[in-house]
Amino acid sequence: RDGRVRKITFTGSVPVGQRICQVAGIKRVTMELGSNSPIIVMPDADVAKVATAVAATGYANAGQVCISTQRVIASRKVYGDVLAATKAQVEALVTGNPLAEETKVGPMIRESEAVRVESWIREAVAGGARLVTGGTRRGALLTPAVVADVAPMMRISCEELFGPAVAFTPFETVEEALALANDSRFGLAAGVFTESVGTALRFARELESGNIHINWGPQWRQDVMPYGGLKESGFGKEGPRYAVEEMTELKMVVFHG
């Protein structure tokens, strides 16, 4: 509310971001909020590369990254192959002490968060999903989980998970894949795996996401590029050049004689 504050930039949860916007009034604001990032896998995708990307972008920092892969929406033609390849990659991730060089997945920030993620996994399985691997908790440490046959309205799919689990859902058509990916109140990042430039460009146009990666997962960022989300993921862009632009007021000056 202080009049000396002319610009606010915030990274955090949606409720806090909404409250800041309510208080900020007409001040300029940049919001980087929640996410629920999907990977879409087309029938012509490189399955081995998909599995590598999911393992790399779904479980780093125990999944506690705003652009972590949370959902994999895969063509039914390659769904089984993608699950099998991902299972092998995920089971190879070393879980444990984050100070050990070989560790890839450490504990979550609090045991209560690990309990929450574990409960969402169990809730999905109780509703008809299938736990392919992982999901075993010891204190704040949760082994990386692959959950298959997840329905869109299960919390592990429709809410922001922020933990070491990835939900897999099959699709039949491009239209269904787009509908599943866009059926979210978030729109921060997404990945698309396809060998077709035309298909990639269609997803680039129609995905409701601020950051789209072709043939890699959503957890990739370079500061020279504009970074920011759509929908409840926020608004405004980060990255040095774009952040400066967000913090700059344009003026028009006209000399009349």
N, C-alpha and C positions, 0 to 999 in steps of 0.2 A: 504493500500500500504506500510505501515511502515514495514521494514524488521524484527523488533522485534516481530511483531505479527505472531505467528506460528500456531494458531488455532482460528477459528471463529465458534461460535454457535449462531444461530438466530432463534427466534420464531416470526412469523408475516405473512405478506401477501406475495403472490406469486411474484408480481412485484418487491417488495423490495428484496426478497430472490434472485431472478434472477439477480438483479443489483449487489448485494453483491458478488455472484458467479463470475460475469463478472470481477469485480474489484479484487477479491481475487487471481486470477491466480492459481498458483499451491499450495497455502496454503490449509491445511486440513480444511474442512468445514462440519458442521452439520446443516441441515435445517429442521425446523418443521413449515410447511406452512399451506395452506388451507385444507379444508375438505368438504365433502358432504356425511355424514355417513348414510348408510341404515340399516334398520332392515328387514330381510326376515322372513316371517311367513308361515310355511308349514301347510298343512291341519291337521296334528296331534298335532299342538301347543296348549298349555294351553292359551286360549284366555284371561282369566282374568289376567294372568301374563304378557301377551303381553301389555295389556292396562296399567297396573301398570308401566311397564318398559318405555313405550312411555311417559307417564306423568312425570316420574322421570327423564328421560334422554333427553327429547326433549325441556323442558321449563325452566330448572334450569338456573339461571342467565339470564333470559329472552332469552334463546337460544343462548347467546353470549359465547359459549364454543366451541373450535375447534372440539371436538368430540361429540357435541350434535347430537341427532337423527334428521335428516332432512327429510328422506324418509322412508316410510313403504311400502314394496313390499309384498303384502299378497295374498295367494292362493285365487282364486275366491270362493272356497268352504267355506271359513270362512271370506271372505272379509267384508260382512255385519255385522257379529257378532263382528269382530275386531273394525270396525268403531263405532258401538253402544257402546261397552264397553269402548273404548277410549274416546268417547264424554262424557260419564258420569264421567270418571276420570278427564278429563281436565276441565270440568265445575266446578268441586269441588275444583280446585286450587284457592287459594285466591290471587287476584291481587291487588297491591297497594303499600303502603309505605314499602320500604325494611327494615326499622328500626323496623317495627312491627313483633313480633314473628310469628304470624299466616300467614304472607305473604309468598307466594311461588314464585310469579312472580312479579318482580319490573319493573321499567322503563328501557328502553334501554339507552345506553351511551349518545346519543344525539337525539333530536327530529327529525333531518334530517334522522337518521337511522330508526326510527320508521315509518317515511313517506315512506322511500324506501321499507321496508318490506310490509307495507300496500299496496303500489302500485303494488308489485309483486303478492300479493294475488288477488287484483282486476284484474290484467292482466290475471291471471290463470282462474279466474271465467269467464271473458269475452271470453276466449278461449275454454270454455266448461267444466271446472272443477266446483266443487260444494263446497261451503263453508258450512261445517257442523256445526261449532260453532266458536265463537270468531272473531278476526279480527277487533274489534272496537278500534279506537285510540283516546286517549285524551292526547295531548302533546306528551311526549316521552313514554307514557304508552300504550302498545298494548295488548289487551286481548288475551290469548293463542288461537291460531287458529288451527283447523283441516280442511284440504282441501282435498276433495276426488276426484277420477276420474281424477287425474293429468296426463297429457301426458309427456313423458320423456323429450321433448325439451322445456317445459315451464321453465322459469327462476327459479321458486320456486323449481324445481326439478333438473335442470342441473347445476346451479351456486351455489356458497356458500352463503346460506341465512343469517346465523348468526343472527337469530331472533326467536321469539316465535311462530313459525308455523311449522307444519309437513305435508308433502304431501303424500297422499296415492294413490297407483297404484296397480291394480290387475294383477295376472299372472295365466297362465294355467299349465305350465310345469316347471320342475326344470331348464331346459335349458333356458327358457324364464326368470326365476327369476335371474339366473346367468348373463344373457346378460343385463338385466335392471340394476342390481347392479353394474356391471363392466363398464357400459356405462357412465363413468365419467372420467374427467382428474385428479380426486383426488383418493387417496387410503389410507386414514389414519386409519379408524376404521369401523367395521360393527358388527351387531348382527344377530344371526340366532336362530329362535325358532322351535324346532322339538323334538320329543321323540325318534327319530331314531339315534343311534350312527353312523350308516353307512352314513346317509344323512348329519349329522353334519360334519363328516370327509371329505365328498365330498366337501362341501362348504369351509371347512378349506383349502383344496388343491386348489380349483379353484377360490375363491374370490381374487380379486386383492386389498388386504388390508393388512396393516402392523399389525393390531390388530383386532382379531376376538373373539367375545364373544358368547358362546352358551347358549341360554335361558336367555339372558339379553341384554340390549341395549349397544351401543358403548361407552357411557359416564361412563367408569369405568377404574380406573388406580391404580396400586400399584407400588411404585418406585423400588421394588425388581425385577420387570419384565422389559424386554426390551421394550421400547416405541419408535415408529417411523413409518413413513409412506412410501408409494410407490408413483410412478408417481409424479404429481405436488404437492403432500403433503410433499415431501421432501425426505431426505436420512440421514442416520446415526441414532444412537439409543441414547435415554435418559434413565434416571434411574442411580443412583450412580455408580454401578459397570460398566454399559455399557458406561456411559459418561466418566469414567476414561479410559476405553479401547479406546474410540474414541480420547482421548487426549494423548495417549501413543504411542510412536514410538517403534516398535520392532527392535531389532538388532540381527544379527547372529554373533556369535563369535566362531571360530574354532581354537583349539590349534593343531599345526602340530609338534609334538615332543617337 
